[in-house]
Amino acid sequence: MDAFTAGLLQRIRTTQSDLTRARETGDDFLAEVEQAELDDLRRLAAEHGVEVGAASA
């Protein structure tokens, strides 16, 4: 796995964790921001052929 792929998958995992925490604390604005970031990261991964299944668990 190259550095780009590893970094992207790590950012996805971190963003998913941040999104979960925002939802659990009821911070709707932060949840929207994190969801948008996650959507962007997933789009970037798809554009570069990076499988995100392992990062989505």
N, C-alpha and C positions, 0 to 999 in steps of 0.2 A: 504494500500500500504506500503510495507516495504521500508527501507532506501535504499537498493540497487536499487530497481525499481525507486523510486523517484529521486535518484541521477543520474541514467542513463538517465531518461527522461529529466531531467534538462540539462544534458550535451548535449543531442541531440538538445534541443531547442536553447541552447547557440551557438552550432556549426552551426546550420542552420542560425541563425542571423549573425554570423561572416561570413559565406559563402555568404550570400546576400550582406553584406557590402563590401566584397572583390570584388564581381562581379560588384557592383554599382560604385566602385572607379576605376575599371579597373586593379586591381592587380591580374593578371593571376596566378602568382606563389602562392600567398596566397590562391586564390580560389581553386587551385589544392590541396594544403595542407588541407584546410578545407573540401573539398569533400572527400578526402581519410579518414580523421578523421570521418566524418559522415558515410561513408561506414563501417568503423570498428565498430562504435557504433551500427549501425543497425544490423550488423552481431552478435555482442555480445548480443543484445536484442533478436534476433531470437533464438540464442543458449539457452537462459534462459527463453524463452516463454513470453517475455515482449512485449505486444502490443504497437507499436509505432504510431498508427494512430492518437491518441490525440496529440502526440508531433510533428507530421508532419504538423499540421494545421498552 
